[in-house]
Amino acid sequence: MRKMLLAGIAVAMMATPAFAANYRFVIVPKAMNNPFFDFARDGCQKRAKELGNIECIYKGPVEHEPATQAQIIQDFVTQKVDGLAISVADVAAMTKSIEAATAAGIPVITFDADAPGSKRIAYIGTNNKEFGVALGKQLLKLRPDGGKYAMVSGGPGAKNLAERVDGVREALKGSKWTEVAGSPTFCNDDPALAVQQMTDVRTATPDLAAIVPVGGWPMFAPEGFKAFASRSKKDIDSGKFTLVVADTLKMQLELLRDGYANALVGQRPFEMGEKAMDTLLAIKKGEKVPEIVYTGLDLVTKDNVAQMLK
């Protein structure tokens, strides 16, 4: 009987997969009311399901609140989760949070927005300087004659957004474009506020020739954005006023298709979520991972918007 029991145990051990650990990985966005991050969540959950031994937890502040994001991360550190992927809302605050997580033995990577001076192991997302350059180049291609322009940004403490702003300026340096005073405005990822800021700068500068939001926030309030653009529709159609906007979510593509914008430059948040899970799993398995993984950009105009909507 003892021999049979031992044999049974041996068979059970042989049948057990070599890698059957269950991991809880957390993806922490800047704000859960930002639909951009819904795609990162979906990519994370899809990849976790495919891998089979991972739970993807998605949680962040409801709105853009760096202090709340820091507290959420601390809560996950206390829970001893197996890994964190953070979109950094404020570099200074998150550097401290990442250090605390690392000290607790929890590997941390960043996605979408980086904190390169921190103890994070890797960054997955857009090359934000190149993103800004692409926005600026698209404006220059559409309107080489130049004019006055303004930018709309999100949180003032977000390094990725500052890099985009710098990229736009770099692309337009030496051209006939000049940035108006007070640009960029900071909407703190609030779609309604972003639309209001666009309205305010257009009112304050009647001869404004272009607005470049370096994130998709104003379009995330599609009816508000449509109302704003409708008041300038004749100028948009005639080429006197140009809107080049970051990101390519479905509602943005529809607004572009319907003539409420001139061009979009998009990121790939779904892929960010997928690669975040792959990277955290590789770290837990003791594998070396690339420090930087860029996920690429998509340029969309009226010429290819229908294809992008398929």
Salt bridges, closest charged atoms under 4 A:
ASP38 OD1 - ARG41 NH1 3.65
ASP42 OD1 - ARG41 NE 2.99
GLU50 OE2 - LYS46 NZ 2.52
GLU50 OE1 - ARG47 NH1 2.94
ASP112 OD1 - ARG164 NH2 3.86
ASP114 OD1 - ARG120 NE 2.80
ASP145 OD1 - ARG143 NE 3.33
GLU163 OE2 - LYS159 NZ 2.38
GLU170 OE1 - LYS129 NZ 3.05
GLU179 OE1 - ARG169 NE 2.79
ASP207 OD2 - LYS148 NZ 3.10
ASP235 OD2 - ARG202 NH2 3.11
ASP237 OD1 - LYS233 NZ 3.06
ASP258 OD1 - ARG257 NE 3.00
GLU271 OE2 - LYS275 NZ 3.87
GLU274 OE2 - LYS46 NZ 3.35
ASP278 OD1 - ARG47 NE 2.66
GLU287 OE2 - LYS285 NZ 3.85
GLU291 OE2 - ARG120 NH1 3.02
ASP298 OD1 - ARG268 NH2 2.89
